[in-house]
Amino acid sequence: MEKRRLGSNGEAVSVVGFGAWPIGGGMGAVEEKQAVRTVHAALDHGITLIDTAEAYRHSESFLGAALTDGRRNRVFLATKASFDFSPAGIRAALESSLRNLRTDRLDLYQLHRWDPSRSVEESMGELARLKEEGKVRFIGISNFTVDQTRRAAKTTRVDSTQPAYNMFDRDIESDLIPYCAAQGIGILAHSVFAKGLLTGKYRPDHTFALDDERSSMPRFQGRRFREYLERAGRLKTVAQGLGVTLVQLALAWVLRDPTVTCALAGAKSPEQVAEQAKAAELRLDDPTINLIESILA
């Protein structure tokens, strides 16, 4: 699989990454054995970057069970502090993650979100100390605006940022992507399928289970849901014309910009992983990109 360097000073990682929120149960329950098989399939298909978080329910412990027998050394493992961004809270979260993931180091440790009640300088300073201690190799942030990213970067080197980015969510194109390109900050794009809208799986009458986060999200309800699915249907037609799936088209579209290091794809089964991994080979030509733009306009 193609690899790209995570920022100007980072490691080369697979362009398709494994986003571990779905196996944690946030989009419906997944059994541990199924989660382990899915992670193993990701490794078998050349995926080297795995991203999880303190907040991803069972995700870290399932990954810990999957990355045994030398598999840990085959991956670039990333997780996030999700709740308490005080220095003590970050350190406690890190130690918990290390236990759950059954490892003594993290390749990338990230702040899960901007916390307006907390000094980002304190939070970033603690990440820098963890890096100095050898517990963390690289430092990242997640869901930060470009202004928040600039402020975080004043305290210590920011190696990566993790924003939502997909055909329906493109706010970062105007400011964050150019800033990261100029500063040598890697981009790990999450929600590349718009939480399922860009998979071609759903009909307008679909009802999400109560344990699925989408059951309470406005864009998955009523008229808005129908409008998104109508547009996704037109994109699916484009994908079929290329001989690929909508999932593969969505991933290739995110990766069309070389500033994006890795597209994080969530999967619940080995079959989904196999489909996603093939997107690394897909290149979109200008006419196809222009056609997609006309649908998204």
SVG drawing of the C-alpha trace seen along z (x, -y; Angstrom):
<svg xmlns="http://www.w3.org/2000/svg" viewBox="-39 -32 52 46">
<polyline fill="none" stroke="black" stroke-width="0.4" points="0.0,0.0 1.1,-3.6 2.6,-5.4 2.9,-9.1 5.0,-10.8 3.1,-12.1 4.2,-15.7 7.6,-17.0 9.3,-15.1 7.1,-12.1 7.0,-8.4 5.7,-7.0 2.3,-5.5 -0.3,-3.8 -2.6,-6.3 -5.6,-4.3 -5.7,-4.0 -7.8,-2.0 -10.2,-4.2 -11.2,-2.2 -14.3,-4.0 -16.7,-1.5 -15.2,1.6 -15.5,-0.1 -19.3,0.0 -20.1,-3.6 -21.9,-2.7 -23.5,0.5 -22.2,3.3 -19.2,5.4 -18.0,8.6 -14.4,8.8 -13.6,11.7 -15.1,9.9 -13.1,6.8 -9.9,8.8 -10.5,10.4 -11.1,7.0 -7.9,5.6 -5.9,8.6 -7.5,8.1 -6.3,4.5 -2.7,5.5 -3.0,8.2 -4.0,5.6 -1.1,3.3 -2.8,0.8 -0.1,-0.3 -1.8,-3.2 -4.4,-2.5 -6.2,-5.3 -8.3,-5.1 -9.1,-7.2 -9.8,-7.0 -13.5,-7.8 -13.9,-5.0 -15.6,-2.6 -14.1,0.9 -11.8,-0.1 -8.5,-0.3 -9.0,3.0 -10.1,4.8 -7.0,3.4 -4.8,4.6 -6.2,8.1 -5.6,7.9 -2.1,6.5 -0.4,9.5 2.2,12.0 4.4,9.2 1.6,7.4 2.1,4.2 5.5,3.7 3.8,3.7 1.6,0.7 1.8,-3.0 -0.5,-3.2 -2.3,-6.4 -4.7,-7.3 -6.2,-10.4 -6.8,-11.9 -10.6,-12.5 -11.9,-14.0 -9.6,-15.7 -7.0,-17.9 -5.2,-19.0 -1.6,-17.7 -2.6,-15.2 -5.6,-14.1 -3.6,-13.6 -1.0,-11.6 -3.6,-9.4 -5.3,-8.9 -2.1,-7.9 -1.3,-5.3 -4.8,-3.9 -4.4,-3.7 -1.0,-2.0 -2.6,0.7 -5.6,1.2 -3.5,1.3 -0.9,3.6 2.1,1.5 4.7,-0.6 4.7,-3.4 2.5,-5.3 3.5,-6.4 1.1,-9.3 -0.7,-10.8 -3.4,-13.4 -5.7,-15.8 -9.2,-14.8 -10.7,-18.2 -10.2,-21.9 -11.2,-22.6 -12.1,-26.3 -12.0,-25.8 -8.4,-24.6 -5.1,-26.2 -4.0,-24.6 -0.4,-25.6 -0.6,-23.4 -2.1,-20.5 0.5,-20.7 3.3,-21.2 2.3,-17.9 2.4,-16.1 5.9,-17.5 7.0,-16.1 5.5,-12.7 7.5,-12.8 10.7,-13.7 10.1,-10.7 9.9,-8.4 6.2,-7.4 5.1,-9.2 6.9,-9.5 4.8,-12.2 2.2,-14.8 -1.1,-15.5 -4.4,-17.3 -7.9,-16.5 -10.9,-18.6 -9.0,-21.9 -9.7,-24.9 -6.7,-26.5 -6.6,-29.3 -6.6,-26.7 -3.9,-24.8 -1.7,-27.9 -2.0,-28.5 -1.2,-24.9 1.8,-24.9 3.3,-27.9 4.0,-25.5 5.5,-22.5 5.8,-20.9 2.4,-19.6 3.1,-16.6 -0.4,-16.0 -4.0,-17.1 -7.2,-15.1 -10.1,-16.9 -13.4,-15.6 -13.0,-15.7 -15.2,-14.1 -17.3,-15.1 -20.0,-16.6 -17.7,-18.3 -15.1,-20.5 -14.6,-23.4 -10.9,-22.6 -10.1,-23.2 -10.1,-27.0 -7.7,-27.4 -6.5,-24.3 -5.2,-22.3 -3.1,-25.3 -1.8,-26.0 -0.8,-22.3 0.9,-22.2 2.9,-25.3 3.9,-24.1 4.6,-20.5 1.8,-19.1 0.3,-15.8 -3.5,-15.4 -5.3,-12.3 -8.8,-12.8 -11.6,-11.2 -15.3,-10.7 -14.3,-10.1 -17.6,-8.3 -19.6,-11.1 -20.5,-8.4 -22.1,-6.2 -23.7,-8.7 -21.1,-7.9 -21.2,-4.1 -24.4,-3.5 -25.8,-1.3 -28.8,-3.2 -32.3,-4.0 -34.3,-7.0 -36.5,-4.9 -33.6,-3.4 -33.8,-3.6 -30.6,-3.5 -30.5,-1.5 -30.4,-3.5 -26.8,-2.4 -25.7,-3.9 -24.7,-7.6 -26.4,-8.4 -29.8,-7.8 -29.6,-11.3 -27.8,-13.2 -29.9,-15.7 -28.4,-14.8 -29.6,-11.2 -33.2,-12.2 -36.1,-13.1 -35.7,-15.5 -31.9,-16.1 -31.2,-12.4 -33.1,-12.0 -31.3,-14.9 -27.9,-13.5 -28.8,-10.1 -30.0,-11.5 -26.7,-13.2 -24.8,-10.0 -26.8,-8.1 -25.5,-10.3 -22.0,-9.9 -22.5,-6.1 -23.4,-6.3 -20.0,-8.0 -18.3,-5.2 -20.0,-2.5 -18.8,-4.2 -15.3,-3.8 -15.9,-0.2 -15.5,-0.9 -17.7,-1.3 -18.9,-4.5 -16.7,-3.7 -13.7,-3.5 -14.6,-6.7 -15.0,-8.5 -11.6,-7.4 -9.8,-8.3 -11.5,-11.7 -10.1,-12.5 -6.6,-11.3 -6.6,-13.3 -4.9,-16.1 -1.3,-15.1 -1.5,-17.2 -3.8,-14.5 -1.4,-11.9 -4.0,-9.3 -7.7,-8.7 -9.0,-6.9 -11.6,-4.4 -13.8,-2.8 -14.6,0.9 -16.5,3.6 -15.6,6.6 -12.7,8.0 -14.8,7.6 -15.2,3.9 -11.4,3.6 -10.7,5.4 -13.0,3.0 -11.4,-0.1 -7.8,1.0 -8.4,1.2 -9.0,-2.6 -5.3,-3.2 -4.8,-2.1 -7.5,-4.4 -6.5,-7.7 -9.2,-10.2 -8.6,-12.1 -9.6,-15.8 -12.9,-15.0 -14.0,-12.7 -13.1,-15.3 -15.0,-18.0 -18.0,-15.7 -18.0,-15.1 -17.7,-18.9 -20.8,-19.4 -22.7,-17.0 -21.5,-18.6 -22.1,-22.2"/>
</svg>
